[in-house]
Amino acid sequence: MTAKIEDYYAPETFAKIKAFADQHETPFLVVDTSIIAGAYDELVGAFPRAKVYYAVKANPAVEVINLLKDKGANFDIASIYELDRVLSCGVSPERISYGNTIKKAKDIRYFYERGVRLFATDSEADLRNIAKAAPGSKVYARVLTEGTHTADWPLSRKFGCSNDMALDLMILARDLGLEPYGISFHVGSQQRDIGAWDAALAKVKSIFDRLKDEDGITLKMINMGGGFPGNYIMRTNELRTYATEIQRFLEEDFGDDLPEIILEPGRSMVANAGVLVSEVVLISRKAKHSLHRWVYIDVGKFSGLIETMDEALKYPIYTDKKGELEEVVIAGPTCDSADILYEDYKYALPLNLAIGDRLYWFTTGAYTTSYSAVEFNGFPPLMAYYI
Ligand SMILES: *Cc1c(COP(=O)(O)O)cnc(C)c1O
């Protein structure tokens, strides 16, 4: 099957994107920034009590940063390079959180000197670095989450610590002169099971209670991370269903005593806004009677589509060609055999698809440009236009 435009875009929106695309050489990404503005408004409307920190890594284009800055967003930053870019867009440091738990002491200092006072941590060594390099700052501990198998792009294992460790870190933070501020988690990106937030919030609640009762520390903030959905082939609930359910979990656990709530959306802010336009380079069969044709296109794992790794994310693919469909293998243009996009999961594309035809990859506004290699095989990084 190929994607139906109306399942993903308003017809006039796609017509606008396509008219722009028709004037440019492939491959490239077109991002309709009005869709990002809509996604931000929808999130803020659905979570009226939350502060939104956009996870810049999803799409760090200045066009995106400026749009979200003007709308009042805050920013979740992972490196000094992202920090420089966001500050150069005129975002003030009070609107920035250093959310990466893996950081050099000198980078913590760099953030501190530029006015950032909110830091994530998940280890004692990092916390001690924060106490030295960013004295008096607010710190929040990131806990591990379970249930990440229902996330299409899990962020498990590498980040977060156990509940007990988070508790110890908050006590140590106080003792080191920092402000123990809250707890964060990330349920995994493109999380299709809303129950993952329920389990995570129950953990957070127990940490809040134990710190208050046993150590006299009152935490003030819960950072619920990202994980909110984009529109890929594997469908999800609507954002408003996520919002209703998650706010119900919060009320069940915290009642009227709700702490400050932070959300860190990346994917859900920008994914739906992007259409990646590619061209068919070659179509072949490996043997005369092979059942599957191979369709090679001019974009691949190294030029923006790394989230096809293990076929994790399945992008809706659209073509103008109509007619009888046949299952194909889709691969990128580079000389690396890892550059096969979909082989197990079979997309069916029209039999009359020909060399030179365009394939439109929907929902590619997140984690594409920022993941693109700079010159593997000499291919330039993914070009992007913001309209
Ligand atoms: C990547 C990341 C996010 C964004 O997650 P999405 O699932 O893309 O919304 C949020 N918070 C942190 C700490 C992250 O590393």
PDBQT file of the ligand as one rigid body, heavy atoms in Angstrom, charges set to zero:
ROOT
HETATM    1  C1  LIG A 401      15.083  12.994  22.910  1.00  0.00    +0.000 C 
HETATM    2  C2  LIG A 401      14.563  13.526  24.179  1.00  0.00    +0.000 A 
HETATM    3  C3  LIG A 401      13.275  14.060  24.236  1.00  0.00    +0.000 A 
HETATM    4  C4  LIG A 401      12.331  14.079  23.065  1.00  0.00    +0.000 C 
HETATM    5  O1  LIG A 401      11.647  12.880  22.941  1.00  0.00    +0.000 OA
HETATM    6  P1  LIG A 401      10.532  12.664  21.815  1.00  0.00    +0.000 P 
HETATM    7  O2  LIG A 401      10.091  11.265  22.018  1.00  0.00    +0.000 OA
HETATM    8  O3  LIG A 401      11.180  12.924  20.496  1.00  0.00    +0.000 OA
HETATM    9  O4  LIG A 401       9.451  13.631  22.056  1.00  0.00    +0.000 OA
HETATM   10  C5  LIG A 401      12.855  14.588  25.435  1.00  0.00    +0.000 A 
HETATM   11  N1  LIG A 401      13.648  14.587  26.529  1.00  0.00    +0.000 NA
HETATM   12  C6  LIG A 401      14.894  14.083  26.511  1.00  0.00    +0.000 A 
HETATM   13  C7  LIG A 401      15.718  14.130  27.734  1.00  0.00    +0.000 C 
HETATM   14  C8  LIG A 401      15.380  13.516  25.346  1.00  0.00    +0.000 A 
HETATM   15  O5  LIG A 401      16.612  12.992  25.338  1.00  0.00    +0.000 OA
ENDROOT
TORSDOF 0
